């Protein structure tokens, strides 16, 4: 039984890459096989690049003329680290994931589609609100290229900034072909229930399906030699992103810890902060696992902090973070701003006893749902 997965797997985003790996790993374990394969569809302009998670030093951020010279100077300064980051992501894909032949556009996918017994959609923003991406994102990710009825969605997300969303008819036609849809956010499930007769289950993100032990074989130490305890800050571009040089230095001074930073902004390097650019998914996992504390505005930054039981604070209250933290009884560690965090927490300690118990139960429930969906398609 061959299973084809489509998700945003190859845009050099830590969370997207690891949740893709986690879904295939979980499917292979549940089916006692090694037949889960990624449909290697991507837009060439997005290869190795993800707008909210790649480094600003990449050429895609230099389109505005006023920023061009600044970024060109920085790219020249950090060119080795930038190229190493790219290499580490590509190495992760090669070592840990199985792919179909590449498809560079929708036409290639439609003219010669990959054939599987079961098709599974995973990952963020299955239903994107941007009109222009319908052909390049929704058509392929909702399997418009095949009439095979064995279609499943697991842990997919809808655009998390909306409390409501009007689904277009052409999207609805594709969604009604799915045997089972399991969404990551309750809000998305409630929206879809208004359009579909079938029940929509809310499940944990696929990155949380594997146990910690499953991730240990992926972990690699960063090239940077870290010899002291540290706070790991993982900051991605967002509307709630107030993680800048001043606030990071305030964090370091208050908690008396060195800061290791992976971010999507300009590098910060001083006596308090070291920015690591040459960091792939395996090294990123290591940074979280060994941190004294993790501070992040990323959903997956929070998810992996919980997975490794690292004390954490997550900044920003979008719906996917709220769903995750409410489910695991950890909502008190979700703040709106860095200032709120500095005011509220003199020390950052998290008791993971109850969250671990809830997560174990959620894993069992969600793996059962995924198994039932796969069995339905046999």
NORRA-V988733 format. One record per residue. OMEGA is omega as a letter, one per 30 degrees, with the letter a starting at -180 (none if undefined). Layout:
omega=<OMEGA;OMEGA>
This chain:
omega=<a;a;l;a;l;a;l;a;a;a;l;l;a;a;a;a;a;l;l;l;a;l;l;l;a;l;a;l;a;a;a;a;l;a;l;a;l;l;a;l;l;l;a;a;l;l;l;a;l;a;a;a;l;a;l;a;l;a;a;a;a;a;l;a;a;l;a;a;l;a;l;l;a;l;l;a;a;a;a;l;l;a;l;l;l;a;a;l;a;l;l;l;a;a;a;a;l;a;l;l;a;l;a;l;a;a;l;a;a;a;a;a;l;a;l;l;l;l;a;l;l;l;a;l;l;l;a;a;a;a;a;a;a;a;a;a;a;l;a;a;l;l;l;a;a;l;l;a;a;a;a;l;l;l;a;a;l;a;a;a;a;l;l;a;l;a;a;a;a;l;a;l;a;a;a;l;a;l;a;l;l;a;a;a;l;l;l;l;a;l;a;a;l;a;a;l;a;l;l;l;l;a;l;l;a;l;a;l;l;l;l;a;l;a;a;a;a;a;l;l;l;l;l;a;a;a;a;l;a;l;l;l;l;a;l;a;l;l;a;a;l;l;a;a;a;a;l;l;l;l;a;a;a;a;l;a;l;l;l;a;l;a;l;l;a;a;l;l;l;a;a;a;l;l;l;l;a;a;l;a;a;l;l;l;l;a;l;a;a;l;l;a;l;l;a;l;a;l;a;l;l;a;a;l;l;a;a;l;l;l;a;l;l;a;l;a;l;a;a;l;a;l;a;a;l;l;a;l;a;a;a;a;l;a;a;a;l;l;l;l;a;l;a;a;l;l;l;l;a;l;a;a;a;l;l;l;l;a;l;l;l;l;a;a;a;l;l;l;l;l;l;l;l;l;l;a;a;none>
